[in-house]
Structures are given as structure tokens and as C-alpha cells.
Amino acid sequence: MAADWERTDTYLSDLLIGNDRATEAALVANAEAGLPAIDVSRMQGKFLHLLARAMGARAVLEIGTLGGYSTIWLARAVGDEGRVVTLEFEPRHAEVARGNLDRAGVGGVVDIRVGPALESLPHLEGPFDLVFIDADKENNSNYVREALRLTRPGSVIIVDNIVRGGAIADPDQDDERVRASRDVLALFASEPRLDATALQMVGVKDWDGFAMALVVR
């Protein structure tokens, strides 16, 4: 089954994205630097890009830079007059990301903040049109609460990796990241300022998905 998912994902990305030298070069640089291969997929990156463009987003906050793969997609979407603020805990990851962003021609619109995200977030000023959360899963709910402070009605908040191979719905699965995914979904469901949904995804990243919420007030 996983082989079918990957083959189909590859077919779709080859057809709809094709040869994207900048993003592919970023993945190569990440691998050469020894970064973990936990970037979003090509199709997910393009989805984030199109969502940001469809919204007319000009200010994007990303929590979890890694090597800047998803950051490139988001920076392309906001254009030369926009800005992306991306938060990364590991200095080495941030260094690799800066090189990738500059080579992709989008470095000028991206501000990389290095350090624990929960220490960086209080120093930011919004509003941000789109917030993409893809960092340490245990703090997802804390990140969403901070995102609410930094957004406005009409903004969108996306949290990645919340399905976890279906573990969120398995009562026998109770590790910390699964609990964190359940907690952030419960927050999305209960927070009156948000209207949320979640999508399962299969593909080159196996079985996972994200939650997406619209800030309504």
C-alpha cells in the first residue's frame, strides 16, 4: 500500500510541479548537511504555496524551519513585497536554511529567528495572514495559542503531522506526540475564535495529515 501511495504521489508531483531546481537543490543540501528528511512533500509544499497565494497572504509565520524547504514555497507565495518569519531551534538547521533560501532567490523576504520558538514568539508583532506550525509536536497547543495572538479574523493556522499514521484514533497509542496531536485537535474544536477541519494524507510521507483552522474572530 505504501508503495502505491508513493508512486501516485510521484506521478502527481511530476505532472503538476515538474522539475523545480531550487526546491530540489534545497533537499540535496539538507541531506548533505545531515538534516533529518522530515520536510513536507513536494505536493504539500505546493499546496501551502497555492493556499498562501489564494489568500493573498503577505505576512507568513512558520514555526519550524528545518532546512527551509517549506519556507521557499511560502516565500515565493508572498512575493517581493511580503515577509516570512520562520523560527528554528537548531542554529545548524538555520544556517543550512539561509543558504537554501538565498540560492532560491527568496532570502530577502525571509527573517529566520534562531532559538526556542516559545521564547521568540512573544517578541513578534502581527498580524500574520498564515501560520504554518511544523516543529516539536509536544508544544503544538502552545504554538496555536501564540498564533491566535498574532493573527486576525481571516487568518489561517495550519498544524502539520497530526494524524500520525492513525495513532490519534487508536486508544492503545499514547506516546507524547500522539497526546499532543489529540490536544491540539481538541483545542481547535473548542476554541470559539477558530473554525477548523483536518485532512488525512497519504503519499511519499506515508500516512499523516494536518489540521487547518480559520480565525473567525
C-alpha positions in Angstrom: 0.0 0.0 0.0 2.7 2.5 0.9 4.5 1.8 -2.4 1.2 2.7 -4.2 0.9 5.9 -2.2 4.5 6.9 -3.1 4.1 6.0 -6.8 0.9 8.1 -7.1 2.4 11.0 -5.2 5.4 10.9 -7.5 3.2 10.8 -10.6 1.2 13.8 -9.4 4.2 15.9 -8.4 6.0 15.2 -11.7 2.9 16.2 -13.6 1.8 19.3 -11.6 5.2 20.6 -10.4 7.8 19.2 -12.7 11.4 20.0 -12.3 11.8 22.7 -9.6 15.5 23.1 -9.3 15.5 25.4 -6.3 13.4 23.2 -4.0 15.2 20.0 -5.2 18.6 21.7 -4.6 17.4 22.5 -1.1 16.6 18.9 -0.4 20.0 17.8 -1.6 21.7 20.4 0.5 19.7 19.3 3.6 20.8 15.7 3.0 24.4 16.6 2.6 24.3 18.6 5.8 22.8 15.6 7.7 19.4 17.2 8.4 16.6 14.7 9.0 14.4 14.1 6.0 11.2 15.3 7.6 10.4 18.2 5.2 6.9 18.4 3.8 6.5 16.6 0.5 6.6 18.4 -2.9 2.8 18.3 -3.2 2.4 19.6 0.4 4.8 22.4 -0.3 2.9 23.4 -3.5 -0.3 23.2 -1.5 1.0 25.7 1.1 2.2 27.9 -1.7 -1.1 27.9 -3.5 -3.1 28.4 -0.3 -1.0 31.4 0.6 -1.4 32.9 -2.9 -5.1 32.3 -2.9 -5.4 34.1 0.4 -3.3 37.0 -0.9 -1.0 36.4 2.1 1.7 39.0 2.6 2.8 38.0 6.1 3.5 34.4 7.0 4.8 32.9 10.2 6.4 29.5 10.1 7.3 27.6 13.3 9.9 25.0 12.4 12.3 26.0 9.6 14.5 22.9 9.3 16.4 23.4 6.0 13.9 25.9 4.6 12.2 23.7 2.1 8.6 24.7 3.0 9.9 28.2 3.6 10.9 28.6 0.0 7.3 27.7 -1.1 5.9 30.2 1.3 8.3 32.9 0.4 7.5 32.5 -3.3 3.8 33.0 -2.4 4.2 36.3 -0.5 6.3 37.9 -3.3 8.9 40.6 -3.1 6.7 42.9 -1.0 5.8 40.2 1.5 7.6 38.7 4.5 8.0 35.3 6.1 9.2 35.0 9.7 10.4 31.5 10.4 11.5 30.1 13.8 14.2 27.4 14.1 15.6 25.9 17.3 18.8 24.5 15.8 21.5 27.0 14.7 22.9 24.5 12.2 19.5 24.0 10.6 19.0 27.7 10.3 22.4 28.1 8.6 21.5 25.5 6.0 18.1 27.1 5.5 19.7 30.5 4.9 21.9 29.1 2.2 18.9 27.4 0.6 16.7 30.5 0.7 19.4 32.7 -0.8 20.1 30.3 -3.6 16.4 30.1 -4.3 16.3 33.9 -4.7 13.8 34.4 -1.8 16.2 35.2 1.1 15.4 38.9 1.1 11.8 38.3 2.3 12.7 35.7 5.0 13.6 36.5 8.6 15.0 33.5 10.4 14.8 33.7 14.2 17.0 31.1 15.9 16.2 29.7 19.4 13.3 28.1 21.2 10.1 29.2 19.4 8.2 29.9 22.7 10.9 32.4 23.5 10.9 34.1 20.1 7.1 34.3 19.7 6.4 36.9 22.4 8.8 39.3 20.6 6.9 39.1 17.3 4.2 41.5 16.1 1.4 40.5 13.8 -0.9 40.2 12.3 0.1 37.3 10.2 -2.1 36.1 7.4 -1.0 32.5 7.5 0.8 30.5 10.3 2.3 27.1 9.5 3.3 25.0 12.5 5.7 22.1 11.9 8.0 21.9 14.9 8.2 19.9 18.1 4.8 18.4 18.4 4.7 18.5 22.2 4.3 22.3 22.0 1.7 22.4 19.2 -1.1 23.7 21.5 1.2 26.4 22.9 2.1 27.4 19.4 -1.5 27.7 18.4 -2.3 29.9 21.4 0.6 32.2 20.4 -0.6 32.1 16.8 -4.0 33.4 17.9 -2.4 36.4 19.4 -0.5 37.1 16.2 -3.4 36.7 13.7 -6.6 38.4 12.8 -10.0 37.3 11.6 -9.5 35.7 8.2 -6.0 34.4 9.0 -5.4 30.6 8.7 -3.4 28.4 11.1 -2.1 25.0 9.9 -0.6 22.3 12.1 1.3 19.5 10.4 1.7 15.9 11.3 -1.5 15.4 13.4 -2.7 12.1 12.1 0.4 10.1 12.9 -0.4 7.0 10.9 -3.9 6.9 12.5 -2.5 6.7 16.0 -4.7 9.7 17.2 -7.8 7.4 16.9 -6.2 4.4 18.5 -6.9 4.2 22.2 -3.8 2.0 22.7 -1.5 4.6 21.3 -0.5 7.1 24.0 3.0 8.4 23.3 3.7 12.1 23.9 3.4 13.2 20.3 0.1 11.4 19.9 -1.2 13.0 23.0 0.0 16.4 21.7 -1.9 15.8 18.4 -5.1 15.0 20.2 -4.7 18.0 22.5 -4.2 20.5 19.6 -7.2 19.0 17.8 -9.3 19.4 20.9 -8.1 23.0 21.1 -9.2 23.6 17.5 -12.6 22.1 18.3 -13.2 24.0 21.5 -11.7 27.4 20.7 -14.6 29.8 19.7 -12.2 32.0 17.7 -11.4 29.1 15.3 -13.3 27.1 12.7 -11.3 24.0 11.9 -11.0 20.9 9.9 -8.4 18.2 9.4 -7.3 16.2 6.4 -5.6 12.8 6.2 -2.9 12.5 3.6 -1.0 9.5 2.1 2.0 9.7 -0.2 5.8 9.8 0.0 5.4 10.7 3.6 3.3 7.7 4.3 0.1 8.3 6.3 -0.3 11.6 8.1 -2.2 14.9 7.7 -2.7 18.3 9.0 -5.3 20.4 10.8 -6.3 23.8 9.5 -8.3 26.5 11.2 -9.7 29.8 10.1 -9.6 32.6 12.6 -13.1 33.8 12.7 -12.9 36.5 15.5 
